[in-house]
Amino acid sequence: MSDMIYRAQGLELDLSKITRLYPAALVAGGGAEAQVSLEWAELKKDEVEIAEWILVFDFDPPGEIPEHRQILSYPSKEELIAAMYEVSKYFDGS
């Protein structure tokens, strides 16, 4: 794909400018929410409440405070995985 603009959930994300891209689970507990890895969420699924599944796009240089971060949210892990597959197509030329 020559066009590196990923369009989803009303956003247009220029994938040629991302510095970090990762999936996570948003876990709710004790009145707060935290991003955790998918592996951690899977290990602790019986102990924590997963509020949503997210795909995080960072556009700031590594080490800097992420001021231009964009987050896409999904109600299920399966929908997150499907979105990750769609994004991967931009990088493998499919």
DSSP file (Angstrom, degrees, kcal/mol; ACC not computed):
  #  RESIDUE AA STRUCTURE BP1 BP2  ACC     N-H-->O    O-->H-N    N-H-->O    O-->H-N    TCO  KAPPA ALPHA  PHI   PSI    X-CA   Y-CA   Z-CA
    1    1 A M              0   0    0      0, 0.0    92,-0.1     0, 0.0    93,-0.1   0.000 360.0 360.0 360.0 126.1    0.0    0.0    0.0
    2    2 A S        +     0   0    0     91,-0.1     2,-0.7     1,-0.1    88,-0.0   0.804 360.0  75.6 -84.1 -29.0    1.5    3.3   -1.0
    3    3 A D        -     0   0    0      1,-0.1    -1,-0.1     2,-0.1    11,-0.0  -0.753  61.1-172.6 -83.4 116.8   -1.1    5.3    1.1
    4    4 A M        +     0   0    0     -2,-0.7    11,-3.1     2,-0.1     2,-0.7   0.115  45.1 118.5 -98.7  21.1   -0.1    4.9    4.8
    5    5 A I  E     -A   14   0A   0      9,-0.2     2,-0.6    10,-0.1     9,-0.2  -0.801  49.2-160.0 -91.6 115.2   -3.2    6.6    6.1
    6    6 A Y  E     -A   13   0A   0      7,-3.1     7,-3.0    -2,-0.7     2,-0.6  -0.849   5.6-159.5 -96.1 124.0   -5.2    4.2    8.3
    7    7 A R  E     +A   12   0A   0     -2,-0.6     2,-0.3     5,-0.2     5,-0.2  -0.913  28.4 137.2-110.0 121.8   -8.8    5.3    8.7
    8    8 A A  E >   +A   11   0A   0      3,-1.8     3,-2.5    -2,-0.6    -2,-0.0  -0.964  62.3   4.7-161.5 144.3  -10.8    3.9   11.7
    9    9 A Q  T 3  S-     0   0    0     -2,-0.3     3,-0.1     1,-0.3    64,-0.1   0.814 129.0 -53.8  50.6  38.0  -13.2    5.2   14.3
   10   10 A G  T 3  S+     0   0    0      1,-0.3     2,-0.3     0, 0.0    -1,-0.3   0.514 115.0 112.6  79.1   5.2  -13.4    8.6   12.7
   11   11 A L  E <   -A    8   0A   0     -3,-2.5    -3,-1.8     2,-0.0     2,-0.5  -0.789  55.2-151.3-109.6 153.6   -9.6    9.1   12.8
   12   12 A E  E     -A    7   0A   0     -2,-0.3     2,-0.5    -5,-0.2    -5,-0.2  -0.967  20.3-170.1-120.7 111.1   -7.0    9.3   10.0
   13   13 A L  E     -A    6   0A   0     -7,-3.0    -7,-3.1    -2,-0.5     2,-1.2  -0.901  19.4-141.2-110.3 123.1   -3.7    8.1   11.3
   14   14 A D  E >   -A    5   0A   0     -2,-0.5     3,-2.0    -9,-0.2    -9,-0.2  -0.694  15.3-169.7 -83.4  99.0   -0.5    8.5    9.2
   15   15 A L  G >  S+     0   0    0    -11,-3.1     3,-0.8    -2,-1.2    -1,-0.2   0.680  79.3  70.6 -66.8 -17.7    1.3    5.2    9.8
   16   16 A S  G 3  S+     0   0    0    -12,-0.3    -1,-0.3     1,-0.2   -11,-0.1   0.649 101.8  47.0 -71.4 -12.0    4.5    6.5    8.2
   17   17 A K  G <  S+     0   0    0     -3,-2.0    -1,-0.2     2,-0.0    -2,-0.2   0.381  81.8 117.9-110.4   2.2    4.9    8.8   11.2
   18   18 A I    <   -     0   0    0     -3,-0.8    41,-0.3    -4,-0.2     3,-0.1  -0.448  37.7-174.2 -73.9 145.6    4.3    6.4   14.1
   19   19 A T  S    S+     0   0    0     39,-2.8     2,-0.3     1,-0.4    40,-0.2   0.572  74.9  15.9-108.5 -18.2    7.1    5.8   16.5
   20   20 A R  E     -B   58   0B   0     38,-1.3    38,-3.2     2,-0.0    -1,-0.4  -0.964  59.1-178.1-156.9 139.6    5.4    3.1   18.6
   21   21 A L  E     +B   57   0B   0     -2,-0.3    36,-0.2    36,-0.2    34,-0.0  -0.983  19.0 153.0-141.1 124.6    2.4    0.9   18.0
   22   22 A Y  E     -B   56   0B   0     34,-2.0    34,-3.2    -2,-0.4     2,-0.2  -0.999  36.1-126.5-154.5 150.0    1.1   -1.6   20.6
   23   23 A P  E     +B   55   0B   0      0, 0.0    15,-0.3     0, 0.0     2,-0.3  -0.618  34.9 165.8 -89.4 156.0   -2.0   -3.4   21.7
   24   24 A A  E     -B   54   0B   0     30,-2.4    30,-3.0    -2,-0.2     2,-0.4  -0.973  33.0-120.7-157.9 167.7   -3.1   -3.3   25.4
   25   25 A A  E     -BC  53  36B   0     11,-2.8    11,-2.6    -2,-0.3     2,-0.7  -0.940  21.8-136.4-112.6 141.6   -6.0   -4.0   27.7
   26   26 A L  E     -BC  52  35B   0     26,-3.3    25,-2.6    -2,-0.4    26,-1.2  -0.890  25.1-161.2 -98.8 116.0   -7.5   -1.3   29.8
   27   27 A V  E     -BC  50  34B   0      7,-3.0     7,-2.0    -2,-0.7     2,-0.4  -0.824   4.2-152.7-104.7 133.1   -8.1   -2.7   33.2
   28   28 A A  E     +BC  49  33B   0     21,-2.7    21,-1.0    -2,-0.4     2,-0.2  -0.848  31.7 134.9-104.6 140.1  -10.4   -1.2   35.8
   29   29 A G  E >   + C   0  32B   0      3,-2.5     3,-1.6    -2,-0.4    -2,-0.0  -0.796  60.7  11.8-179.9 137.6  -10.0   -1.6   39.5
   30   30 A G  T 3  S-     0   0    0      1,-0.3     3,-0.1    -2,-0.2    -2,-0.0   0.774 126.7 -58.7  63.1  27.1  -10.0    0.4   42.7
   31   31 A G  T 3  S+     0   0    0      1,-0.3     2,-0.3     0, 0.0    -1,-0.3   0.547 120.8  90.6  80.8   6.7  -11.6    3.4   40.9
   32   32 A A  E <   -C   29   0B   0     -3,-1.6    -3,-2.5     2,-0.0     2,-0.3  -0.850  63.2-139.2-129.6 166.3   -8.7    3.7   38.4
   33   33 A E  E     -C   28   0B   0     -2,-0.3     2,-0.3    -5,-0.2    -5,-0.2  -0.949  18.0-176.5-124.9 148.5   -7.8    2.4   35.0
   34   34 A A  E     -C   27   0B   0     -7,-2.0    -7,-3.0    -2,-0.3     2,-0.4  -0.997  26.7-120.8-144.0 145.9   -4.4    1.2   33.8
   35   35 A Q  E     +C   26   0B   0     -2,-0.3     2,-0.3    -9,-0.2    -9,-0.2  -0.729  37.4 176.5 -83.3 132.4   -3.0   -0.1   30.5
   36   36 A V  E     -C   25   0B   0    -11,-2.6   -11,-2.8    -2,-0.4    -2,-0.0  -0.932  33.6 -94.1-132.8 159.5   -1.6   -3.6   30.7
   37   37 A S     >  -     0   0    0     -2,-0.3     4,-2.4   -13,-0.2     5,-0.2  -0.272  33.3-116.7 -67.3 157.5   -0.1   -6.0   28.1
   38   38 A L  H  > S+     0   0    0    -15,-0.3     4,-2.3     1,-0.2     5,-0.2   0.877 116.7  54.6 -62.1 -37.3   -2.3   -8.5   26.5
   39   39 A E  H  > S+     0   0    0      2,-0.2     4,-2.3     1,-0.2    -1,-0.2   0.927 109.1  46.2 -62.9 -45.6   -0.3  -11.3   28.1
   40   40 A W  H  > S+     0   0    0      1,-0.2     4,-2.2     2,-0.2    -2,-0.2   0.920 111.6  52.1 -63.1 -43.9   -0.8   -9.9   31.6
   41   41 A A  H  < S+     0   0    0     -4,-2.4     4,-0.3     1,-0.2    -1,-0.2   0.892 110.2  49.1 -60.3 -40.1   -4.5   -9.4   30.9
   42   42 A E  H >< S+     0   0    0     -4,-2.3     3,-0.8     1,-0.2    -1,-0.2   0.910 111.8  48.4 -66.2 -42.0   -4.8  -13.0   29.8
   43   43 A L  H 3< S+     0   0    0     -4,-2.3     3,-0.3     1,-0.2    -2,-0.2   0.855 121.6  34.9 -65.0 -35.3   -2.9  -14.3   32.9
   44   44 A K  T >X S+     0   0    0     -4,-2.2     3,-2.5     1,-0.2     4,-1.6   0.196  78.7 119.6-105.5  14.7   -5.1  -12.2   35.3
   45   45 A K  T <4 S+     0   0    0     -3,-0.8    -1,-0.2    -4,-0.3     5,-0.2   0.753  77.3  50.4 -57.7 -26.7   -8.4  -12.4   33.4
   46   46 A D  T 34 S+     0   0    0     -3,-0.3    -1,-0.3    -4,-0.2    -2,-0.1   0.560 115.8  42.9 -85.6  -7.6  -10.1  -14.1   36.4
   47   47 A E  T <4 S+     0   0    0     -3,-2.5     2,-0.3     1,-0.0    -2,-0.2   0.616 111.6  46.7-112.0 -18.0   -8.9  -11.4   38.8
   48   48 A V  S  < S-     0   0    0     -4,-1.6     2,-0.6    -7,-0.2   -19,-0.1  -0.845  73.4-120.1-127.7 161.1   -9.4   -8.1   37.0
   49   49 A E  E     -B   28   0B   0    -21,-1.0   -21,-2.7    -2,-0.3     2,-0.8  -0.895  22.2-146.3-100.4 121.2  -12.1   -6.4   35.0
   50   50 A I  E     -B   27   0B   0     -2,-0.6   -23,-0.3   -23,-0.2     3,-0.1  -0.794  12.8-172.5 -89.5 114.0  -11.1   -5.6   31.4
   51   51 A A  E     -     0   0B   0    -25,-2.6     2,-0.3    -2,-0.8    -1,-0.2   0.898  63.6 -30.0 -73.7 -41.6  -12.8   -2.3   30.6
   52   52 A E  E     -B   26   0B   0    -26,-1.2   -26,-3.3     2,-0.0     2,-0.4  -0.979  55.9-109.9-167.4 166.6  -11.8   -2.4   26.9
   53   53 A W  E     -BD  25  74B   0     21,-2.6    21,-3.0    -2,-0.3     2,-0.3  -0.889  40.1-167.6-105.6 136.2   -9.1   -3.5   24.4
   54   54 A I  E     -BD  24  73B   0    -30,-3.0   -30,-2.4    -2,-0.4     2,-0.5  -0.907  24.7-150.7-132.0 154.5   -7.0   -0.8   22.9
   55   55 A L  E     -BD  23  72B   0     17,-2.3    17,-2.4    -2,-0.3     2,-0.5  -0.991  25.0-153.0-121.2 119.5   -4.6   -0.2   20.0
   56   56 A V  E     -BD  22  71B   0    -34,-3.2   -34,-2.0    -2,-0.5     2,-0.5  -0.815  10.4-169.0-104.2 128.9   -2.1    2.6   20.9
   57   57 A F  E     -BD  21  70B   0     13,-3.0    13,-2.6    -2,-0.5     2,-0.4  -0.965   6.9-166.1-116.5 113.7   -0.5    4.8   18.2
   58   58 A D  E     +B   20   0B   0    -38,-3.2   -39,-2.8    -2,-0.5   -38,-1.3  -0.843  14.9 176.0-101.2 138.4    2.4    7.0   19.4
   59   59 A F        +     0   0    0     -2,-0.4    -1,-0.1   -41,-0.3    10,-0.1   0.349  52.3  94.8-118.7   0.8    3.7    9.8   17.1
   60   60 A D  S    S-     0   0    0      1,-0.1     3,-0.1     4,-0.1   -41,-0.1  -0.610  87.6 -89.3 -93.1 155.0    6.2   11.4   19.5
   61   61 A P    >   -     0   0    0      0, 0.0     3,-2.0     0, 0.0    -1,-0.1  -0.303  57.7 -88.5 -58.8 144.9    9.9   10.6   19.6
   62   62 A P  T 3  S+     0   0    0      0, 0.0     3,-0.1     0, 0.0   -42,-0.0  -0.247 114.3  26.8 -54.6 140.3   10.8    7.7   21.9
   63   63 A G  T 3  S+     0   0    0      1,-0.3     2,-0.2    -3,-0.1     0, 0.0   0.224  99.0 107.0  90.8 -14.8   11.5    8.9   25.5
   64   64 A E  S <  S-     0   0    0     -3,-2.0    -1,-0.3     1,-0.1    -4,-0.1  -0.614  85.2 -90.2 -94.6 158.0    9.3   12.0   25.2
   65   65 A I        -     0   0    0     -2,-0.2     2,-1.3     1,-0.1     3,-0.1  -0.480  47.9-113.9 -63.5 128.3    6.0   12.5   26.8
   66   66 A P        +     0   0    0      0, 0.0     3,-0.3     0, 0.0    -1,-0.1  -0.513  52.4 156.4 -73.0  97.0    3.3   11.2   24.4
   67   67 A E  S    S+     0   0    0     -2,-1.3    -2,-0.0     1,-0.2    -9,-0.0   0.633  73.9  44.6 -92.5 -16.9    1.5   14.4   23.4
   68   68 A H  S    S+     0   0    0     -3,-0.1    -1,-0.2     2,-0.1     2,-0.1   0.012  79.4 142.7-117.9  27.2    0.2   13.1   20.1
   69   69 A R        -     0   0    0     -3,-0.3     2,-0.4   -11,-0.1   -11,-0.2  -0.428  31.2-163.0 -70.1 139.0   -0.9    9.6   21.1
   70   70 A Q  E     -D   57   0B   0    -13,-2.6   -13,-3.0    -2,-0.1     2,-0.4  -0.981   2.6-162.9-122.9 139.1   -4.1    8.2   19.5
   71   71 A I  E     -D   56   0B   0     -2,-0.4     2,-0.4   -15,-0.2   -15,-0.2  -0.983   6.3-160.1-127.5 128.4   -6.0    5.3   21.0
   72   72 A L  E     -D   55   0B   0    -17,-2.4   -17,-2.3    -2,-0.4     2,-0.3  -0.902  17.1-149.3-103.2 135.2   -8.5    3.1   19.2
   73   73 A S  E     -D   54   0B   0     -2,-0.4   -19,-0.2   -19,-0.2   -21,-0.0  -0.819  12.6-172.5-110.8 145.9  -10.9    1.1   21.5
   74   74 A Y  E     -D   53   0B   0    -21,-3.0   -21,-2.6    -2,-0.3     6,-0.1  -0.990  25.5-139.8-136.4 142.2  -12.5   -2.2   20.9
   75   75 A P  S    S+     0   0    0      0, 0.0     2,-0.3     0, 0.0    -1,-0.1   0.687  87.1  33.5 -75.5 -17.2  -15.1   -4.1   22.9
   76   76 A S  S  > S-     0   0    0    -23,-0.1     4,-1.7     1,-0.1     5,-0.1  -0.957  74.2-124.2-138.9 157.0  -13.5   -7.5   22.4
   77   77 A K  H  > S+     0   0    0     -2,-0.3     4,-2.6     1,-0.2     5,-0.2   0.867 112.7  58.2 -63.8 -36.7  -10.0   -9.0   22.1
   78   78 A E  H  > S+     0   0    0      1,-0.2     4,-2.1     2,-0.2    -1,-0.2   0.890 105.6  48.3 -62.4 -40.1  -11.1  -10.5   18.8
   79   79 A E  H  > S+     0   0    0      2,-0.2     4,-2.0     1,-0.2    -1,-0.2   0.873 110.9  51.5 -68.4 -36.2  -12.0   -7.1   17.3
   80   80 A L  H  X S+     0   0    0     -4,-1.7     4,-2.4     2,-0.2    -2,-0.2   0.932 109.7  49.3 -62.7 -46.1   -8.6   -5.7   18.5
   81   81 A I  H  X S+     0   0    0     -4,-2.6     4,-2.1     1,-0.2    -2,-0.2   0.892 109.7  52.1 -61.7 -40.2   -6.8   -8.6   16.8
   82   82 A A  H  X S+     0   0    0     -4,-2.1     4,-2.0     2,-0.2    -1,-0.2   0.903 110.1  48.7 -62.7 -40.9   -8.7   -8.0   13.6
   83   83 A A  H  X S+     0   0    0     -4,-2.0     4,-2.5     2,-0.2    -2,-0.2   0.895 108.8  53.3 -65.3 -40.1   -7.7   -4.3   13.7
   84   84 A M  H  X S+     0   0    0     -4,-2.4     4,-2.3     1,-0.2    -1,-0.2   0.898 108.0  51.2 -61.2 -40.1   -4.1   -5.3   14.3
   85   85 A Y  H  X S+     0   0    0     -4,-2.1     4,-1.1     2,-0.2    -1,-0.2   0.915 109.3  50.1 -63.0 -43.2   -4.2   -7.5   11.2
   86   86 A E  H  < S+     0   0    0     -4,-2.0     4,-0.5     1,-0.2     3,-0.4   0.912 111.8  47.7 -62.4 -42.3   -5.7   -4.6    9.2
   87   87 A V  H >X S+     0   0    0     -4,-2.5     3,-1.5     1,-0.2     4,-0.6   0.889 105.0  60.2 -64.7 -39.1   -2.9   -2.3   10.3
   88   88 A S  H >X S+     0   0    0     -4,-2.3     4,-1.6     1,-0.3     3,-1.0   0.795  91.9  68.3 -61.6 -27.8   -0.2   -4.9    9.6
   89   89 A K  H 3X>S+     0   0    0     -4,-1.1     4,-0.8    -3,-0.4     5,-0.7   0.808  92.7  59.4 -61.8 -29.3   -1.3   -4.9    5.9
   90   90 A Y  H <45S+     0   0    0     -3,-1.5    -1,-0.3    -4,-0.5    -2,-0.2   0.781 110.7  41.6 -69.6 -25.3    0.1   -1.4    5.6
   91   91 A F  H <<5S+     0   0    0     -3,-1.0    -2,-0.2    -4,-0.6    -1,-0.2   0.684 115.3  46.1 -97.6 -20.9    3.6   -2.6    6.6
   92   92 A D  H  <5S-     0   0    0     -4,-1.6    -2,-0.2     0, 0.0    -3,-0.1   0.437 107.0-117.5-102.6   1.7    3.8   -5.8    4.7
   93   93 A G  T  <5       0   0    0     -4,-0.8    -3,-0.1    -5,-0.2    -4,-0.1   0.599 360.0 360.0  79.8  10.8    2.5   -4.4    1.4
   94   94 A S      <       0   0    0     -5,-0.7    -4,-0.1    -6,-0.2    -5,-0.1   0.478 360.0 360.0 -73.3 360.0   -0.7   -6.6    1.3
